[in-house]
Amino acid sequence: MAKVKEAKMGIQEQIIESAGQIYNYLSNKGEVSINKMKKDLSLNENFAEMGLGWLSREDKLEYTQKAKSVTVKLR
C-alpha cells in the first residue's frame, strides 16, 4: 500500500513540476501554440497536458483557437 502512495506522489510531483515549467515558459514567451510549447520544453506529452490542466484549474491560462492550432498564454 505504501508503494502505491509513493508512486502517486511521484506522479503528482511531476505534474506540479511540469506546471511550473509551463508557467515560467509562458511568462517569458507570451502567447504560443501548445505544440511549440511542448516541443520547446521537451515535456512528456502526458505531463504537458496534465500541467496545462493544473494551471487551467487554477485559472491561470487563456486559450485561443487559431486556424490550425490552439495557443495559450497567461491570464
Secondary structure in CASP SS format (residue, H / E / C, confidence):
PFRMAT SS
TARGET T0000
AUTHOR 0000-0000-0000
METHOD secondary structure of the structure
MODEL  1
M C 1.00
A H 1.00
K H 1.00
V H 1.00
K H 1.00
E H 1.00
A H 1.00
K H 1.00
M H 1.00
G H 1.00
I H 1.00
Q H 1.00
E H 1.00
Q H 1.00
I H 1.00
I H 1.00
E H 1.00
S H 1.00
A H 1.00
G H 1.00
Q H 1.00
I H 1.00
Y H 1.00
N H 1.00
Y H 1.00
L H 1.00
S H 1.00
N H 1.00
K H 1.00
G C 1.00
E C 1.00
V E 1.00
S E 1.00
I H 1.00
N H 1.00
K H 1.00
M H 1.00
K H 1.00
K H 1.00
D H 1.00
L H 1.00
S C 1.00
L C 1.00
N C 1.00
E H 1.00
N H 1.00
F H 1.00
A H 1.00
E H 1.00
M H 1.00
G H 1.00
L H 1.00
G H 1.00
W H 1.00
L H 1.00
S H 1.00
R H 1.00
E C 1.00
D C 1.00
K C 1.00
L E 1.00
E E 1.00
Y E 1.00
T E 1.00
Q E 1.00
K C 1.00
A C 1.00
K C 1.00
S C 1.00
V E 1.00
T E 1.00
V E 1.00
K E 1.00
L E 1.00
R C 1.00
END
